[in-house]
């Protein structure tokens, strides 16, 4: 039996680790390549095109990247009462009209409340307990 040199053992382990990292990187680049090419073609020649707006869902929408949360009321002909929850300040009701209503900086949730004054309201911006 021949004794193994410890330096040779470390070199083989390092080579194996580097090979595994290279394969993982190549796989990641292969998967991301077509999406990047498609995005470039969609933008055309402009490299500084604005990022597309993310789709808005009806109801509560959590803000991101410093943006306040909002409530999207998707009906076009009614104003409704929503209940808004806020971190450390409790809940309150707010009348919202069709479209986007930006909520408090500490809002943690909002939903349509049909039990509050019948669910419908007259003046967007009004608030209640």
C-alpha positions in Angstrom: 0.0 0.0 0.0 1.4 3.4 -1.0 0.9 6.4 1.3 -1.0 9.3 -0.2 0.4 12.7 -0.3 -2.0 15.1 1.7 -1.3 17.9 -0.8 -2.5 15.7 -3.7 -5.7 14.8 -1.8 -6.5 18.6 -1.2 -5.9 19.3 -4.9 -8.3 16.6 -6.0 -11.0 17.8 -3.6 -10.6 21.4 -4.7 -10.7 20.4 -8.4 -13.9 18.4 -7.7 -15.5 21.4 -6.0 -14.5 23.8 -8.8 -15.9 21.4 -11.4 -19.2 21.1 -9.5 -19.4 24.9 -9.3 -18.7 25.3 -13.0 -21.5 22.8 -13.9 -23.9 24.7 -11.7 -23.0 28.0 -13.2 -23.3 26.7 -16.7 -26.8 25.3 -15.9 -28.0 28.5 -14.5 -26.7 30.5 -17.5 -28.3 28.1 -19.9 -31.7 28.4 -18.2 -31.6 32.2 -18.0 -30.3 32.7 -21.6 -33.6 32.5 -23.6 -35.5 34.7 -21.2 -32.9 37.4 -21.4 -32.9 37.2 -25.2 -36.7 37.4 -25.4 -36.7 40.4 -23.1 -34.1 42.2 -25.3 -36.1 41.5 -28.4 -39.3 42.7 -26.9 -37.7 46.0 -25.9 -36.2 46.5 -29.4 -33.2 48.8 -29.6 -33.9 50.7 -26.4 -31.9 49.4 -23.5 -33.4 51.9 -21.0 -37.0 51.0 -21.5 -39.1 51.2 -18.3 -39.9 48.0 -16.4 -43.4 46.8 -17.1 -45.9 47.5 -14.3 -46.8 44.5 -12.3 -50.4 43.3 -12.7 -52.8 44.7 -10.1 -55.2 42.4 -8.3 -58.5 43.4 -7.1 -58.5 44.1 -3.3 -55.4 44.3 -1.1 -52.1 44.8 -2.7 -48.9 44.8 -0.7 -46.5 47.6 -1.7 -42.9 46.8 -2.5 -39.6 48.6 -2.8 -40.7 51.6 -0.6 -44.2 51.8 -2.2 -47.2 52.0 0.1 -49.8 49.2 0.1 -53.0 49.9 -1.8 -56.6 48.7 -2.3 -57.8 48.1 -5.8 -61.6 48.5 -6.2 -62.4 46.8 -9.5 -66.1 47.7 -9.8 -66.7 50.8 -11.9 -70.0 52.1 -10.5 -69.9 51.8 -6.7 -68.1 53.1 -3.7 -67.6 50.6 -0.9 -66.4 50.4 2.7 -63.2 48.5 3.3 -61.7 47.6 6.7 -58.0 48.5 6.9 -55.7 46.9 9.5 -52.6 48.8 10.6 -49.5 47.6 12.5 -49.7 48.8 16.1 -52.6 51.2 15.4 -55.6 48.9 15.0 -58.4 48.8 12.4 -60.5 51.4 10.8 -63.1 51.7 7.9 -62.5 53.7 4.8 -64.8 54.5 1.8 -63.1 53.8 -1.5 -64.2 54.5 -5.1 -63.3 52.6 -8.2 -59.6 52.2 -8.9 -56.5 52.4 -6.7 -56.6 53.8 -3.2 -53.2 54.2 -1.5 -53.3 53.1 2.1 -51.4 54.1 5.3 -47.6 53.4 5.5 -48.2 50.8 8.2 -51.2 49.1 6.6 -51.0 45.3 6.9 -54.3 44.3 5.2 -57.6 45.5 3.8 -60.8 43.9 2.6 -64.3 44.8 1.6 -66.6 44.9 4.6 -70.3 44.3 3.6 -71.3 44.4 7.3 -70.3 48.0 7.9 -73.1 50.4 7.0 -74.4 48.0 4.3 -71.1 47.9 2.5 -71.8 50.9 0.2 -70.7 54.5 0.8 -71.1 57.9 -0.8 -67.9 59.8 -0.4 -64.5 58.2 -1.1 -62.1 59.2 1.6 -64.6 59.1 4.4 -63.4 57.0 7.4 -65.1 55.4 10.3 -64.3 53.3 13.3 
